[in-house]
Amino acid sequence: MKQEGRFAAPSNKVAADAAQTLREENERLRAEVAYLKKLQALIRSKRSAAPTKRI
């Protein structure tokens, strides 16, 4: 007689939902990284273009 484990294997729907959730999180994180890179570049360009005070 075959003995079953305590937990059943996850269904395909559960695995698909988890994969979709991970894809969405990955996409959000990629967008956040791209935004932060653009923001850092903008800050760098503003700092380097700051006028120097001459008297």
Secondary structure, 3 states (H helix, E strand, C coil): CCCCCCCCCCCHHHHHHHHHHHHHHHHHHHHHHHHHHHHHHHHHHHHHCCCCCCC
